[in-house]
Amino acid sequence: SIDLTKNCYPVPDFVILTAKSFNHPEHLPDLLQKAIHNLEIMTNCRLGDVRTPLVFAIRCAMPQYIPGLMPTLLNIGVTRMSYNALKASFAPIMANRVYLSTLHTICEMLEVDHHYQTTDIKLSVVDQHLRIAELENKIIAAGEERLITDAHYQALRLTQFVRQFYLNNPDLILSFMQGKQAYPSLILQRMVWTIGNDDSYPGVLYRRHSRTGEGKQIESYRNIFGEEIMTGDVTTEDLSYTNRNEIRQQFPAVYHFDPLLKKLESRYKTPVTIEFAVESRPHQLSLFSVLQLNASEMTGRAALISAIDMLDEGLIADRYVLDLIKPYH
């Protein structure tokens, strides 16, 4: 994220709690407050504010990309007060979904039952309000009302929750790190809302198709949070294309970003995968944001074809070819 920001790619405002802070939990409250203060300055929003509340996500970063394992928490900082501010700024159904996302995360941390047969996506505004009240009551019954009234306390508890995931799963993470001991950095990043209308969406953009190595690939779904893909509430739509004009109407924001993929691939000497978010407000703006960039995970066929094509295109020297084709391919 730092390298992308330095090179003027559209990365949402963020701050980092480095891996060095991981082994000093006694300093976490102070370090987190400083990090949040810096993010407030960058975004011109304040955590828990009744008019312009700061709402952010926590993402984990490890020296090696571990797809889908380390937790990502969205919509941190939404309390009853800031929820009212969101209702004043956005459509009620969108503000309700943001607050529900926060409440579900808190219930997960408290190990309170928060699973329903009907997903939040399909609820009417009336049903959203009923679910909000029900989840709030469960949190209060657990003796943790402060989590929905105090944004700073909520942020601290959820940050500790992310840290605890690492402490609870050291052997699993060590396996993915191939035996190397490492600690996570925590990225606090301003929320980009991919809900509210069908022109907003999260997604993953592959410079080279992850299964075939030929053409490019988009995995996306409209008007959802990215976590709703991870939880299985929706299944992404998979689109392949070779010419960016093919996606101009369906994914205009991705269409405009597409030419930068070749530059990124040349810079990092590997096929790249972009986790992105598009936040749109009809007749106002449409923002494309890069949330993460990683080396692509590919099938053996895709890795072989991609390595040869990158060599032929002059994007890598021949010494890099074998770096892209791993033994497991």
Secondary structure, 3 states (H helix, E strand, C coil): CHHHHHCCCCCCCEEEECHHHCCCHHHHHHHHHHHHHHHHHHHCCECCCCCCECCEEEEEECCCCCCCCCCCEEEECCCHHHHHHHHHHCCHHHHHHHHHHHHHHHHHHHCCCCCCCCCHHHCCHHHHHHHHHHHHHHHHHCCCHHHHCCHHHHHHHHHHHHHHHHHHCHHHHHHHCCCCCCCCEEEEEECCCCCCCCCCEEEEEECCCCCCCCCEEEEECCCCCCHHHHCCCCCCEEEEECCHHHHCCCCHHHHHHCCHHHHHHHHHCCCEEEEEEEEEECCCEEEEEEEEEEECCCCHHHHHHHHHHHHHCCCCCHHHHHHHCCCCC
